[in-house]
Amino acid sequence: MNEVMIFGKCIPVLEQEAGKDSVQFKDSKILITSHQESANNLLNEFLENTLYSELFKIYEQMKKERGIQVLGDLDFEIMKKIDSREERIAKLKGNRILVKKNAVMLPRLVLEYVVAHEIAHVTTKRHTKLFWKTVELMCPNFEEAQELLSKYTHLFLDGK
């Protein structure tokens, strides 16, 4: 575990044993101090929390800047696996967007597209012209994000 990719950037990971468990992002590095919990578990929890926070920021930004309104509360759930489709990154389920844990590796623009795509499914289930117009309203650069996403697709194949 020498480095991890977060939002499209490789970040060095340093580990050390200490009297307490903690993970800190400092000076463009992740420092893991482990005592009782394994460094791997601490890092995974940190990555999940980091992804959740970023998704929520993106959603809040869309609501503020684009005037997005979703009836009820929308939330995110970070999951190791969503369903049997290996390449699936996210899926709308009720008022939750299920997001695959390794989406933390995607650049922010791609995450914006993923959030916009799933929110668009709130009103339009199929990928119709109206659906893509809705995506574009929330993520004007969605076509650029789709191209960028295609470069990261290999990260979503389970076991790779």
N, C-alpha and C positions, 0 to 999 in steps of 0.2 A: 504494500500500500504506500507508494511513493508520491502519487498525485491522483487527483480526481478532477473530472470535468464538471464545472458548474457554470451554467448559462453560456456555454460555448467556449469557456476559457479553462485551460489546465491550471489547477491550483496545487502547489506542493502541500503534502501532508507530513507533519512531523509528529512523532509519537514519543511519549516518555511516561514512565511510571511515576506516580505521585501519591500523596495522601488522600486525594479525592478524584472523582471522575468529573471531567469537564472537556468541553470543546470550545475553542475560541477561534474566530477568524480575525487575524491581526496581521498587518503589514503584508497583505496579499498571500498569506499562508494560513493553513489550518493547523492549529496546535491541539493535539489530543493528549490529555493527561488521564491515565487510567489507574484505578485502584481496585475496585470490585468488578466493574463492568468491563467487557472486552473492548478494545479500541475499535474493532469492526462494528460492534453494536452501537457504540457512541457515535461513530461517524455516520452510520445509516440513519440514526435518529436525527442527527444534525441536518443531513441532506433532505430528509422528509420535511422537517420543520422549515428549512430554507425554501424548498419548493412551494409549500403551502403558503408561506408568507408572500412570496413573489406572485403567485397566482391571485391571491386576494388583493394585492396592490394593483395588479393589472385590471382586475374586475372593478375596483373602486375608481381607478383612473378612467376606465371606459364610461362608467356611470356619470362621472363628473364632466369629462371633456366631450363625450358624445351623446349625453343625455339618455343613456340606456336605462330602461325601466323593466324590471322583471317582477312579476307578481309573486309575492312571498319572498322568503329569504333564500338566497342561493349560496351554497357552500361547496367546498371541495373536499374530496377524500382521496388521500394518496394510497395507492395499492401496488403490491408487487406484480400482480397479474389481474387483468380486468375480465377477460373471458378467453375463449379458446383461440381467438385471432391474435397471433403473436405480434403482428405489426400494429395493433390498436394502441394508440397513445392515450386516448380519452374517450369517455362515453357519458352522455347525459342520462341520469337515472333519477326521475322525479325532479326535485330541486337541488340535486347534488351533481357535481361534475366529478366523475371518477377519473383520476389521472394516474397513469403508470409512473411508478417511482423514478425510473431512469429518465423521465422527462426533465429532471433537474439538469441534465447535460445540454439541453437545447438552448440556443440563443434566445434572448428576451423577445425578439420580433416573432419567432416561431411560437413561443408561449402565448403571445398576444393573439396570434392567429388561431391557436388551439382553443383558447377561451372564447373568442368570437364565434368560431365554428360551432362549439357546443351550445353557446347561448342562442345562436340562430336556430338550433333544433328545438328550442322551447316553443317557437311559433310555427316552424316548418320542419316536418320530419324528414322529407325527401330533399335531395339536392337539386331543387328546381331553380329557375332564374330568380325567383323571389328570395330563395334561400341565399344565393350568392350575393344578391344585392344587400341583404341584411348583414352578411359577413363583411362586405365592403364598407358599409356604414360604420361598423365597429373597428375594422382593421383595414384602412385604406391601402396598405401595402401588402395585402394578403397574397397576391400572386408572387411577389418577391419572397414572402415567408414560405410559401409552398415549395418554391425552388430550393430554398435553403433547407427546408425540412427533408427534401429528398436526399440531401447529402448526409443526413443523420439517421436515415431509416434503419441502417444496419444495427444501430444501438438498441432497437426495439425488438429484435428477434431474440426470443428467449434462448438462453444457453450460449449466447455469443457475446 
